[in-house]
Amino acid sequence: MTSTMILISACLAGENCKYSGSNNLVEEIRELLKEGKAVAVCPEKDGGLPVPRDPAEIIDDRVISVTGADVTDYYLRGARIGMDVCRHYGCTRAILKANSPSCGPHCVYDGTFTHTLVYDRCGIFAAMLKEAGVECIDETEYIQSLHGGTSK
């Protein structure tokens, strides 16, 4: 039985691509990359946004930065690049950064920049992955699955 590559959010593997210029390292996820079991993408950086950059949230069908700039096109471009990587490696599972406007697999912030989550939508990239039939979980679910918890 061959194992399929897992797509992961690059910030979870320790890449300093987060809007603040830092990362969201989860050592167990970085290990997947080191072991050659995963491929990392950052749709925001890959789409052309700088690191660091202004935080952004989804408002209606657009991604708007805290300064009011519409950065939707960067997010869409990065998501398409991420999908190309996903297809190239044949990924059927993804471990994505929770709550991210790109990668949040279950919820995102509501667009008010008040750390209020909405559960009726996911990130731009996560939505594309799900539409393509890729199983998407967040970092917490992955860690729970390693310790006998359940993941989606």
C-alpha positions as CSV (number, residue, x, y, z in Angstrom):
1,M,0.0,0.0,0.0
2,T,1.4,3.4,-1.0
3,S,0.8,6.4,1.2
4,T,-0.5,9.5,-0.4
5,M,1.2,12.9,0.2
6,I,-0.6,15.1,2.6
7,L,-1.0,18.8,1.7
8,I,-0.2,21.1,4.7
9,S,-0.3,24.8,5.4
10,A,3.3,26.0,5.3
11,C,3.0,28.0,8.5
12,L,2.2,24.8,10.4
13,A,5.5,23.4,9.3
14,G,7.3,26.4,10.6
15,E,7.6,28.5,7.5
16,N,7.5,32.2,8.4
17,C,4.7,33.0,6.0
18,K,2.0,34.1,8.4
19,Y,0.6,37.7,7.9
20,S,2.7,38.8,11.0
21,G,5.9,37.4,9.5
22,S,6.0,34.5,11.9
23,N,4.6,30.9,11.8
24,N,2.2,28.6,13.5
25,L,4.7,25.7,14.0
26,V,3.2,22.3,15.0
27,E,6.2,20.0,15.4
28,E,4.2,16.9,14.5
29,I,3.2,18.5,11.3
30,R,6.8,19.6,10.5
31,E,7.8,16.0,11.0
32,L,5.5,14.9,8.2
33,L,7.3,17.3,5.8
34,K,10.7,16.2,7.0
35,E,9.7,12.5,6.5
36,G,8.6,13.3,2.9
37,K,5.0,12.5,3.7
38,A,3.7,16.0,3.1
39,V,4.0,19.0,0.8
40,A,3.6,22.5,2.1
41,V,1.9,25.5,0.5
42,C,1.0,29.0,1.6
43,P,-1.7,30.3,-0.7
44,E,-1.4,33.9,0.5
45,K,2.4,34.1,-0.1
46,D,2.2,31.9,-3.2
47,G,-0.5,34.2,-4.6
48,G,1.8,37.2,-4.4
49,L,1.2,38.8,-1.0
50,P,4.2,40.0,1.0
51,V,5.4,38.7,4.4
52,P,4.5,40.4,6.6
53,R,1.2,41.8,5.4
54,D,-1.9,43.3,6.8
55,P,-4.3,40.8,8.3
56,A,-7.4,40.1,6.1
57,E,-10.8,38.6,6.6
58,I,-13.6,37.5,4.3
59,I,-16.4,40.0,3.9
60,D,-19.2,38.7,1.7
61,D,-17.4,37.1,-1.3
62,R,-14.2,39.3,-1.0
63,V,-11.1,39.2,1.1
64,I,-10.4,42.6,2.6
65,S,-7.4,43.7,4.6
66,V,-7.7,45.5,7.9
67,T,-6.8,48.7,5.9
68,G,-9.7,48.2,3.5
69,A,-7.6,46.9,0.5
70,D,-9.3,44.2,-1.6
71,V,-6.8,41.3,-1.8
72,T,-9.2,38.7,-3.2
73,D,-7.3,38.2,-6.4
74,Y,-4.1,37.3,-4.5
75,Y,-6.1,34.7,-2.4
76,L,-7.7,33.2,-5.5
77,R,-4.3,33.1,-7.4
78,G,-2.7,31.4,-4.4
79,A,-5.5,28.9,-4.0
80,R,-5.2,28.0,-7.7
81,I,-1.5,27.5,-7.3
82,G,-2.1,25.4,-4.2
83,M,-4.6,23.3,-6.2
84,D,-2.0,22.7,-8.8
85,V,0.4,21.4,-6.1
86,C,-2.4,19.3,-4.7
87,R,-3.1,17.7,-8.0
88,H,0.6,17.3,-8.9
89,Y,1.2,15.3,-5.7
90,G,-2.1,13.5,-5.7
91,C,-3.0,14.7,-2.3
92,T,-6.3,13.5,-0.9
93,R,-5.9,14.9,2.6
94,A,-5.0,18.3,3.9
95,I,-4.0,19.7,7.3
96,L,-4.8,23.3,7.2
97,K,-4.5,26.3,9.5
98,A,-7.7,26.8,11.5
99,N,-9.6,30.1,11.0
100,S,-7.4,31.3,8.2
101,P,-9.1,33.2,5.4
102,S,-7.2,31.0,3.0
103,C,-7.0,27.7,4.8
104,G,-9.6,27.6,7.5
105,P,-11.3,24.2,6.9
106,H,-14.3,24.8,9.2
107,C,-14.7,28.4,10.0
108,V,-13.2,31.9,9.4
109,Y,-13.3,35.3,11.1
110,D,-16.4,37.3,10.3
111,G,-14.8,40.3,8.6
112,T,-15.1,42.7,11.6
113,F,-11.5,42.1,12.8
114,T,-12.8,41.4,16.3
115,H,-11.7,37.7,16.4
116,T,-15.4,36.6,15.9
117,L,-15.7,33.3,14.1
118,V,-18.4,32.3,11.7
119,Y,-19.0,28.6,11.1
120,D,-21.0,28.8,7.9
121,R,-17.9,29.2,5.6
122,C,-14.4,28.1,5.2
123,G,-11.3,29.7,3.7
124,I,-10.9,30.4,0.0
125,F,-8.3,27.6,-0.5
126,A,-10.1,25.2,1.8
127,A,-13.3,25.6,-0.2
128,M,-11.5,24.7,-3.4
129,L,-9.9,21.7,-1.8
130,K,-13.2,20.5,-0.5
131,E,-14.9,21.0,-3.8
132,A,-12.2,18.8,-5.3
133,G,-12.9,16.0,-2.8
134,V,-9.9,16.6,-0.6
135,E,-10.4,15.7,3.1
136,C,-9.6,18.9,5.1
137,I,-8.8,19.0,8.8
138,D,-7.1,21.6,11.0
139,E,-4.0,21.3,13.1
140,T,-6.0,20.6,16.3
141,E,-7.9,17.7,14.7
142,Y,-4.6,16.3,13.4
143,I,-3.0,16.4,16.9
144,Q,-6.1,14.8,18.4
145,S,-5.9,12.0,15.8
146,L,-2.4,11.2,16.9
147,H,-3.4,10.9,20.5
148,G,-6.4,8.7,20.0
149,G,-9.0,11.4,19.5
150,T,-11.2,11.6,16.5
151,S,-10.7,13.7,13.5
152,K,-13.2,14.3,10.8
